Structures are given as C-alpha cells and as structure tokens.
Amino acid sequence: MKAVTLITSFALTLSVLASGIAYSAPDHESNAAGHFRISTLQSQLKAAHDELKLSAAQEALWQDAEKSSKANRQGMQERMKLVHEQIQTEKSKDILDLQKISDLMDQNMAAAQAAHKDGREKWLKLYASLSADQKVIASRYIKQGMSRMERMRMHGMHVR
C-alpha cells in the first residue's frame, strides 16, 4: 500500500510540475506571490531528465508524457478562456442563467480531470519503466518538489 501511495504521489507531483513546465510562457509566475517561476521548474525537470540517463524506450515515454502535459496545460488555458467569455456573455444579460454557468464550469472541470488523469497515467507508465537506481534519483527530485509545495502551502496559510 505504501508503494502505491508513493507512486501515486510521484505521478501527481511529476504531472503537476510537468504541466506547469509545459506552460508556453517560460517566465510565467505560478502564483500570485510569485514564489517560484516555471523556468525554475523547467531547469529542475531538465536536471532530473539528464541525471536519469533514460533508455530510448524510456525517452519516448518521457516525451509522450511531457507532450501530454503541455497539451493539457494549453487545453486548460483554452477552456478557461472560453468559459470566461461565456460567463461574460451571461453577465451582460439582465437575468443570469446560473444553471448554464454551473453547467459550463462542470463541463470544464470534467474535461480538466480527464486530461489530468491521462497525463498522470503517462507519467506513471514512465515511472514504472525506471530501474531501481533511476527510481532513487526520481524520488529525490520528487521529494524536493513535495517539500517546495509544502513550503508554499505553509506560506499561503500565513499570508491569509
């Protein structure tokens, strides 16, 4: 059970990091306080990639997962822009159709969840293909990412 939790945590962390990294604006601030930049995450993911010394088959899995993360991020941006435009249209009316707005948001959330699951599965497939030595390296980077997220979470609690 502990191994499944660790692998799931790895996949979630890696997919979140990779989704952010795949964002098209390399210097995009990832939160309102600007605690880290996507370019920092890109360099960390690149370092992990370089240190893992992937085989050709693993490299193909990495590229597929990275491509999926980038597409998911772009899709999320496009869906959010569309939802925003549709909400603005609703706001221009005298009477809001709250059910329509709710349905739009639910559809967007369902699409985002499906895309996230697909991306997570691709990163999990890559992780499963790693040797024990490569998993040690990957785990070190994942733990660093988890620590960074925890620090950000704790900082966010103090800001409020």
Kinemage of the C-alpha trace (Angstrom):
@kinemage 1
@onewidth
@group {chain A} dominant
@subgroup {mainchain}
@vectorlist {calphas} color= white
{ca met a 1} P 0.000 0.000 0.000
{ca lys a 2} L 2.849 2.379 0.866
{ca ala a 3} L 4.448 1.760 -2.541
{ca val a 4} L 1.179 2.567 -4.312
{ca thr a 5} L 0.886 5.801 -2.313
{ca leu a 6} L 4.473 6.743 -3.142
{ca ile a 7} L 3.991 6.026 -6.840
{ca thr a 8} L 0.725 7.957 -6.901
{ca ser a 9} L 2.390 10.870 -5.116
{ca phe a 10} L 5.240 10.721 -7.624
{ca ala a 11} L 2.900 10.750 -10.577
{ca leu a 12} L 0.826 13.562 -9.151
{ca thr a 13} L 3.881 15.664 -8.325
{ca leu a 14} L 5.533 14.996 -11.651
{ca ser a 15} L 2.358 15.670 -13.608
{ca val a 16} L 1.769 18.923 -11.732
{ca leu a 17} L 5.363 20.005 -12.228
{ca ala a 18} L 5.395 18.953 -15.856
{ca ser a 19} L 2.062 20.622 -16.552
{ca gly a 20} L 3.436 23.842 -15.184
{ca ile a 21} L 6.691 23.406 -17.017
{ca ala a 22} L 4.906 22.858 -20.282
{ca tyr a 23} L 3.306 26.295 -19.998
{ca ser a 24} L 4.254 28.271 -23.043
{ca ala a 25} L 5.471 31.418 -21.247
{ca pro a 26} L 8.790 30.358 -19.722
{ca asp a 27} L 8.864 33.107 -17.113
{ca his a 28} L 5.215 32.795 -16.064
{ca glu a 29} L 4.749 33.324 -12.333
{ca ser a 30} L 2.934 30.324 -10.996
{ca asn a 31} L 1.209 32.013 -8.084
{ca ala a 32} L 0.107 35.463 -7.050
{ca ala a 33} L 3.006 35.899 -4.625
{ca gly a 34} L 5.483 34.866 -7.347
{ca his a 35} L 7.371 32.426 -5.100
{ca phe a 36} L 8.723 30.433 -7.979
{ca arg a 37} L 8.754 30.617 -11.716
{ca ile a 38} L 8.072 27.989 -14.303
{ca ser a 39} L 11.609 28.456 -15.607
{ca thr a 40} L 12.895 27.204 -12.231
{ca leu a 41} L 10.748 24.102 -12.549
{ca gln a 42} L 11.905 23.619 -16.121
{ca ser a 43} L 15.520 23.603 -15.035
{ca gln a 44} L 14.785 21.124 -12.242
{ca leu a 45} L 12.898 18.773 -14.550
{ca lys a 46} L 15.699 19.035 -17.116
{ca ala a 47} L 18.237 18.203 -14.405
{ca ala a 48} L 16.218 15.160 -13.361
{ca his a 49} L 15.879 14.112 -17.014
{ca asp a 50} L 19.609 14.454 -17.621
{ca glu a 51} L 20.540 12.588 -14.439
{ca leu a 52} L 18.147 9.703 -15.128
{ca lys a 53} L 20.015 8.723 -18.317
{ca leu a 54} L 16.918 7.267 -19.942
{ca ser a 55} L 16.974 4.451 -22.456
{ca ala a 56} L 15.449 5.065 -25.883
{ca ala a 57} L 12.176 3.443 -24.805
{ca gln a 58} L 12.085 5.483 -21.589
{ca glu a 59} L 12.911 8.647 -23.508
{ca ala a 60} L 9.919 8.001 -25.770
{ca leu a 61} L 7.705 7.631 -22.675
{ca trp a 62} L 9.151 10.856 -21.218
{ca gln a 63} L 8.497 12.758 -24.444
{ca asp a 64} L 4.943 11.396 -24.607
{ca ala a 65} L 4.229 12.404 -21.001
{ca glu a 66} L 5.795 15.827 -21.487
{ca lys a 67} L 3.814 16.380 -24.701
{ca ser a 68} L 0.620 15.342 -22.916
{ca ser a 69} L 1.334 17.738 -20.044
{ca lys a 70} L 1.912 20.611 -22.441
{ca ala a 71} L -1.265 19.832 -24.382
{ca asn a 72} L -3.214 19.556 -21.118
{ca arg a 73} L -1.941 22.944 -19.971
{ca gln a 74} L -2.800 24.580 -23.304
{ca gly a 75} L -6.205 22.902 -23.320
{ca met a 76} L -6.863 24.160 -19.816
{ca gln a 77} L -5.999 27.705 -20.853
{ca glu a 78} L -8.251 27.498 -23.897
{ca arg a 79} L -11.157 26.041 -21.908
{ca met a 80} L -10.813 28.671 -19.195
{ca lys a 81} L -10.758 31.446 -21.778
{ca leu a 82} L -13.916 30.055 -23.394
{ca val a 83} L -15.683 29.697 -20.040
{ca his a 84} L -14.675 33.238 -19.122
{ca glu a 85} L -16.059 34.567 -22.407
{ca gln a 86} L -19.309 32.661 -21.940
{ca ile a 87} L -19.675 33.941 -18.387
{ca gln a 88} L -19.068 37.488 -19.597
{ca thr a 89} L -21.868 36.987 -22.123
{ca glu a 90} L -24.170 35.792 -19.346
{ca lys a 91} L -23.223 38.766 -17.159
{ca ser a 92} L -24.333 41.142 -19.901
{ca lys a 93} L -27.887 39.814 -19.594
{ca asp a 94} L -30.437 41.241 -17.178
{ca ile a 95} L -31.057 37.831 -15.650
{ca leu a 96} L -28.200 35.414 -15.150
{ca asp a 97} L -28.720 31.811 -16.160
{ca leu a 98} L -26.925 30.292 -13.184
{ca gln a 99} L -27.655 26.770 -14.347
{ca lys a 100} L -25.908 27.472 -17.652
{ca ile a 101} L -22.891 28.924 -15.847
{ca ser a 102} L -22.803 25.954 -13.491
{ca asp a 103} L -23.015 23.514 -16.402
{ca leu a 104} L -20.176 25.313 -18.217
{ca met a 105} L -17.975 25.101 -15.158
{ca asp a 106} L -18.842 21.438 -14.594
{ca gln a 107} L -18.024 20.592 -18.214
{ca asn a 108} L -14.715 22.427 -17.923
{ca met a 109} L -13.872 20.621 -14.699
{ca ala a 110} L -14.730 17.217 -16.192
{ca ala a 111} L -12.537 17.880 -19.226
{ca ala a 112} L -9.681 19.048 -16.993
{ca gln a 113} L -9.968 15.969 -14.784
{ca ala a 114} L -9.925 13.637 -17.779
{ca ala a 115} L -6.871 15.372 -19.229
{ca his a 116} L -5.112 15.311 -15.852
{ca lys a 117} L -5.794 11.595 -15.441
{ca asp a 118} L -4.439 10.888 -18.915
{ca gly a 119} L -1.266 12.854 -18.203
{ca arg a 120} L -0.826 11.213 -14.806
{ca glu a 121} L -1.114 7.767 -16.355
{ca lys a 122} L 1.625 8.612 -18.853
{ca trp a 123} L 3.977 9.783 -16.095
{ca leu a 124} L 3.155 6.646 -14.081
{ca lys a 125} L 3.960 4.499 -17.099
{ca leu a 126} L 7.343 6.213 -17.368
{ca tyr a 127} L 7.999 5.746 -13.645
{ca ala a 128} L 7.123 2.053 -13.888
{ca ser a 129} L 9.720 1.688 -16.647
{ca leu a 130} L 12.549 3.101 -14.497
{ca ser a 131} L 15.153 0.861 -12.914
{ca ala a 132} L 15.567 0.832 -9.129
{ca asp a 133} L 18.565 3.183 -9.417
{ca gln a 134} L 16.603 5.578 -11.625
{ca lys a 135} L 13.693 5.487 -9.156
{ca val a 136} L 16.072 6.574 -6.385
{ca ile a 137} L 17.062 9.593 -8.496
{ca ala a 138} L 13.470 10.359 -9.446
{ca ser a 139} L 12.368 10.011 -5.819
{ca arg a 140} L 14.950 12.557 -4.711
{ca tyr a 141} L 13.627 15.112 -7.204
{ca ile a 142} L 10.025 14.311 -6.301
{ca lys a 143} L 10.720 14.747 -2.599
{ca gln a 144} L 12.321 18.123 -3.326
{ca gly a 145} L 9.199 19.132 -5.254
{ca met a 146} L 6.939 17.934 -2.439
{ca ser a 147} L 8.970 19.938 0.084
{ca arg a 148} L 8.701 23.029 -2.104
{ca met a 149} L 4.931 22.578 -2.411
{ca glu a 150} L 4.633 22.125 1.347
{ca arg a 151} L 6.614 25.332 1.978
{ca met a 152} L 4.348 27.178 -0.456
{ca arg a 153} L 1.267 25.751 1.238
{ca met a 154} L 2.541 26.778 4.656
{ca his a 155} L 3.419 30.235 3.371
{ca gly a 156} L -0.054 30.558 1.906
{ca met a 157} L -1.570 29.756 5.287
{ca his a 158} L 0.395 32.606 6.872
{ca val a 159} L -0.499 35.092 4.142
{ca arg a 160} L -4.228 34.725 4.647
